[in-house]
Amino acid sequence: MCRVFEVSRSGFYAWLIRKPSKRALENQAFKATILELHQQSKFRLGSPKLTSELRDRSMLVSRPRVARLMKQLGIRSIICKKFRVATTDSNHEHHPSENLLNRDFTASKPGEKWVSDIT
């Protein structure tokens, strides 16, 4: 198998008994805390707010690192748009213009009928 993957035997056995690095252990701790905070916030917190929450817990971590760990975990924040009331004011004195063309857009000479679209 070592010959197929072009790895030395000593390298393979060193890899088998190698302990995780300090950064890998930190990432595991961050991932567990990120998952916990994400579930507590009902999946609404993104990387900036999660970073501030981790810093409040005395865990020094940058926002890009939190974003990368969130991506590895496959979690995203739920974006909730603010509710805005969208109504039209139909109680006014302004009346729409009269329909002078009645959908007859053909003109006998240039400049006779001018139309526009507000959409």
C-alpha positions in Angstrom: 0.0 0.0 0.0 2.9 2.4 0.8 4.2 1.8 -2.7 0.9 2.6 -4.3 0.5 5.9 -2.4 4.3 6.6 -2.7 4.8 7.0 1.0 7.6 5.6 3.0 6.9 3.0 5.7 8.4 5.1 8.4 6.2 8.1 7.3 3.1 5.9 7.4 3.8 4.6 10.9 4.7 8.1 12.1 1.4 9.3 10.8 -0.4 6.5 12.6 0.9 7.4 16.1 1.1 11.2 15.5 -0.9 13.3 18.0 -3.2 16.1 16.9 -1.5 19.5 16.7 -2.3 22.3 19.1 -4.2 24.1 16.4 -6.3 21.0 15.6 -7.2 20.7 19.3 -8.1 24.4 19.5 -10.3 24.0 16.4 -12.1 21.1 17.9 -12.9 23.1 21.1 -14.0 26.1 18.9 -16.2 23.9 16.8 -18.0 22.4 19.9 -18.5 25.9 21.3 -19.7 27.3 17.9 -22.2 24.5 17.6 -23.5 25.1 21.1 -23.8 28.9 20.6 -25.4 28.4 17.1 -28.1 26.1 18.5 -28.7 28.4 21.5 -29.3 31.3 19.1 -31.8 29.3 17.1 -29.4 29.2 14.2 -29.5 33.0 13.8 -25.9 34.1 14.6 -23.3 34.5 11.9 -19.6 34.6 12.1 -19.3 38.3 13.4 -21.6 37.8 16.3 -20.3 34.3 17.1 -16.8 35.8 17.2 -17.9 38.4 19.8 -19.6 35.7 21.8 -16.5 33.5 21.8 -14.4 36.5 22.9 -16.9 37.1 25.7 -16.0 33.6 26.8 -12.3 34.5 26.8 -11.6 32.5 23.6 -9.3 34.5 21.3 -10.3 33.8 17.7 -10.7 35.8 14.6 -13.8 36.3 12.5 -12.4 34.6 9.4 -11.4 31.5 11.4 -14.9 31.3 12.9 -16.3 31.6 9.3 -14.0 28.8 8.1 -15.0 26.6 11.0 -18.7 27.3 10.4 -18.2 26.3 6.7 -16.5 23.1 7.8 -19.4 22.3 10.1 -21.9 23.1 7.4 -23.8 25.7 9.4 -25.0 29.1 8.2 -27.0 31.8 9.9 -30.6 32.3 9.1 -31.2 35.8 7.8 -34.5 37.3 8.9 -35.6 40.3 7.1 -37.5 43.0 9.1 -41.2 43.0 8.6 -42.3 46.1 6.8 -45.9 47.1 6.3 -46.5 47.6 2.6 -49.8 49.3 2.1 -51.0 51.8 -0.4 -52.8 55.0 0.6 -56.0 54.9 -1.4 -57.8 57.6 0.6 -56.6 60.6 -1.3 -57.9 63.2 -3.7 -55.6 62.4 -6.6 -57.3 60.7 -9.5 -55.5 58.8 -12.3 -55.2 60.5 -15.7 -57.8 59.7 -18.3 -57.0 57.0 -20.9 -56.9 59.2 -24.1 -55.2 56.6 -26.4 -57.4 53.5 -25.5 -54.4 51.3 -26.5 -54.3 52.8 -30.0 -50.5 53.4 -30.2 -50.3 53.9 -34.0 -49.7 57.4 -35.1 -50.2 59.0 -38.5 -47.3 61.3 -38.1 -44.2 61.5 -35.9 -44.6 63.2 -32.5 -48.4 62.8 -32.5 -48.6 60.3 -29.6 -46.1 60.2 -26.7 -46.1 57.3 -24.2 -43.9 56.2 -21.3 -43.6 53.4 -18.9 -42.9 53.8 -15.2 -42.0 50.2 -14.4 
